Amino acid sequence: MLPLPSGQYKVVDISLPQGTITILGRAVAWRCLDNFSGISLPPDQDLSLEGTPFTFSDMKNKFTVVGCDAMATIQGANGSYISGCAAFCVSKKTVVEGVCSGVGCCQAPIPRALKRLNLSFTSIRGQIGATQDVPWDPCSKAFLVKEDEYVFTYDDLISNMNNQNRTVVLEWSIGNQSCSEMDSKNGTECKANSHCYNSTNGIGYRCKCFDGFEGNPYLSPGCEDINECKGPNNPCVHPNRCKNTIGGSICKCPFGMSGDGTLRGTGCKKVELLEIILGVGLVMVLIVFALVLWTYWLLKKRRLARRKQRYFLQNGGVMLRQRISSQKALAKIFSSEELKKATNNYSEDRILGKGGYGTVYKGMLEDHTVVAIKKSKLVDETQIEQFINEVFILSQINHRNVVKLLGCCLETEVPLLVYEFIPNGNLFYHLHNDRLGSISWENRLRIAVETAIALAYLHSATQFPIIHRDVKSSNILLDENYTAKVADFGASRLVPYNQTHVTTLVQGTFGYLDPEYFQTSVLTEKSDVYSFGVVLVELLTRQKPISHDPTNDWKNLATHFITSVEHNQFLEMVDQTVLKEAGATHLNVVVQIALNCLSLKREDRPKMIDVLVELNALRRLLKQHMDDQTPEHHLEFYRKEKMAYTGSSSNLIKLDEDDDSMESHLLIDRNLSSLALE
């Protein structure tokens, strides 16, 4: 017996897999018309599940109404109608036994999570009674019954159904929380070889054995494996060929037969001799093919390893490894597989940019470090030792305005260089992209100062002066704070100790290339100064260094700039943002700095440190809010600032010789400490 709030009910069936219990009870309610007073009386039956873990099964029960003028509804807690149906009778001829479609009997589904039958009866015609040839019955009946259990008969219209027992299916659930909520606490009550699933009819959860297991999932030891090979449920055509497995079974066919061996599958069929021969032959062919593939893969792997080793030796890998181990350098030697994986096999969508010297890819290392990987187009094999020396020196540069070289890969035909990744694009993109807003003059001047700091540092503050050789706006990267970082040292050269220049093959970018270097192949730090002058003109004019516009009467920006200044037409070239935000003092000073940098003779150009001093003084002037003072006062302030710094320019940038790791810094003296790194 099952104790419920409304009484004791006989249990007919319990289904653990479905989480249901079937009970037998008088789940009947009625409403009758009193012969004398005409008052409707309430039902005296009430099947309530409140306060229990049970709910009426919405999938296995039907709400049924029997009567000739009856409409019964189930009401919710707030009085709203949530289910119901209406039954009518016109005459006996219209009543069809066994059919509950609205004539004398109707059925309707019940809502989910129903725990109480709160019924409401209504007479559609204003009375409950018989029609012409239906015996008068003052009562309408409503009850809950298991689906397909009740068969309607004509006698039910005129009989008292109160004494008839009906089967009702209840569903249970544990608690009022879901499986995930219980797992996050102390776990569910589900035992071994079972799983938890949320109740679909209300709140809480249930337990169910895994497929191939049986038992009570709520009690220890839980569900146990079903031995399908024993008993009448053996799934195999040949029962003695059945092998039980945990949670299932395997059926095998005897020799000379094929199939899945199961009763519900293809069974076992005899195999002809020809089929056996063909099968064995096919297996042999597959084995030979697999051996050939394995041998090919092994040979290819060995060839690849030998090629990687050859490239590693050819590219100076042993030399670099010795330099790293002996001097505790920061450079890392990456494997080709590591960089291939980082760039998704050098996928096209990982390309950051292409240039004259190669392609730059965005990559992510195994430690989730985002890097930029430069894949060069060519390398001079006679300069390998020089290349290794430059990689070693460049990897030790640790400066806020220089993109750090993290290491290289020497296992490829052309060495790969790995740099830190700068996320905000380059100066060229921000200057010449019309979709972006114009850069303010203050930011342009700051970018120029930071670029000058980086170049002055490379020229003066390292153990061996480094000439960049390809200074241009696309090689000036901007980080998330728009701090300038000089990048792409693929064409850079180290200047030997006590030398002021080197002789090389001419490399660089047209529009930025030092004309004297182009003619003589003699490379000095003044070549970088010339290129920096072109960048200054770009910042002033927002014009590209080489014009491809057929409407322009000039092709080279540097030449056009010099000519415009000579003819006093420079203001026509200046970007509108600069004209609005920069004063006459700023324009005059920057124009003069650019002209000095663009001198055709290298001896007429200033050193990078001198350019930095002037730009710093100009930036200091910008930070002085002197809008109320005269241009002459501005110019006097600039001259004083410049003279204050020029006297100590020899100490402006130096190398911290006590730093064994060669992490270099730009050291500004007491006059410039508040300027250069602001």
Summary of the structure (lengths in Angstrom):
residues: 678
radius of gyration: 45.4
end to end distance: 85.8
largest distance: 129.1
contacts: 2037
relative contact order: 0.06
helix: 32%
strand: 23%
